Every structure is written in C-alpha cells, then in structure tokens.
Amino acid sequence: MAADATTQEGGLVFHPLDQFIVKPMFGDGPIMWYTPTNVTLWMGIAILAIIGLFVLSTRGRATIPTRMQSIAELMYGFIYKMVEDVTGKDGVKYFPYIMTLFIFILVANYLALIPTSYSPTSMIAVTAVLGFGVFIVVTILGFVLNGASFLGMFWMKDAPAILRPIIAVIEVISYFVRPVSHSIRLAGNIMAGHAVIKVFAGFAALTLVSPVAILGITAIYGLEVLVAGIQAYVFTILTCVYLKDALHPHH
C-alpha cells in the first residue's frame, strides 16, 4: 500500500494495481499451484491470527474474560445469533462452517490494511473458492435433505400459471449467478478501496496537493476499516440466506 508513482514526461504515472501482483516468496521462477506466494503468506498469517484469537486467548475460559477473550466471545455470539435468526434452529448445526468463513474474511480484510501487506480477499481466485464452495455445499445439502423437492424453490406456485415457466427460468439463472456475484462482490470492493488509497498516496508526492492527498488517504482508510467488516458481514449473511433456501426450499 506504499506509494508507487513515477514521473514521465510531464506527469505522474500511477500503478495502483501493482500491489495485487502475485509474487513467489522464494526466487523469481514461474508460479505453480504449489509455489508459496505472497497470497499464501498472508492467508497463513490470517490463520495464525485466528488461532491466536480463538484458541490461545480463550484457553483459560476465565469467568472474568480478558479483552481478547471478550472479542472472541462477542464475535461468536454475533454470528451464532445471525445463523439462528436467518436459518432457524435447523441451521445452527452448520454454525462452525459459517463462523469459519466470517472470521477468515474479517481477519484477512483487516490484516490487508497494514501497510505493505497483501489482501488475499482482493484475489478473485480466493473469493471464488469461498463463493463456489458455499454454492456447492448449499446445493448438495439441498438435494440431500429434500431430494427432488428441492427444485420446488424454482417453481412459484402462487404466480399465475402462464408466468410460472418464465419465472422458473429467471430463478434458475439467478441461482447459478449466486456464486459469481458472491465472490466478485467481495473481491471487487476490497480491490477498489486499496487501489484508491494507492492513487491518493501517489498524489501525496506532489507538494502542492500533498495535504489534500493525505486527507484523502485518511478518509479512504477510515472507510476501508468499515468496508472490511461490512464485506465480511455481507458474505456471511448471504451464506445464511442461501443455507435457508437449502433447509426450507418451499418457504
């Protein structure tokens, strides 16, 4: 997230997307599926941070919790209540999966706000795994629990008979678009915020506009603090909504 601007023939040239380049951690060779990169590094750091927050800070289970234990308990209670409210009592058994998604996205988003860090959730490859993972899990669960009647969610019995086939086609298309929008929404919002900060950081190199640029960086950074949490929340609550469709396809 450091400034990256060069002067070329009368103006500044910005490279705000350079911060999203995937680089191998060791050497400069080609990147294979098994090559450790900056993406895997920061995903690993996110996992270690989660272990520190939810395992190490709560192992004492103190009656009077520490600050870290309080944060962990608040997050746990918040997501548990969300799952219960959206999916009903039947969905509580899937709470561990939803909690894992939320906390990984949340921690990865906030770690990405550290200068010179990398944002795994800005990579469509990462968010696509999360989004399509939810889609596959929910679809399989829907058929396992409901059988062929799961397809009833696409057939609107309350609609006029002549419109039901049209609505069914629209519902099927919207269903298969879910994982795409689910993953692109997260990656797009995180990438856009970091790119804007990089542009303002480039303008900070100009003496005349540097005060305005610094104010802009501060404002956008504050907004990104909110966006990091909101995007984790949006991804999680949409997962709960999709899970509800699998559990109760006729509602």
Protein Blocks (a to p, Z undefined) as FASTA:
>chain_A
ZZcdddeehiacddfklmmpccdfedjbdcdfklccfklmmmmmmmmmmmmmmmmmmmno
pabacfklmmmmmmmmmmmmmmmmmnommlmmmmmmmmmmmmmmmmmmmmmmpghiacfk
lpmklmmmmmmmmmmmmmmmmmmmnmmmlmmmmpcfkbcfklmmmmmmmmmmmmmmmmmm
mmmmmmmmmmmmmmmmmmmmmmmmpmklmmmmmmmmmmmmmmmmmmmmmmmmmmmmmmmm
mmmmmmmmmZZ
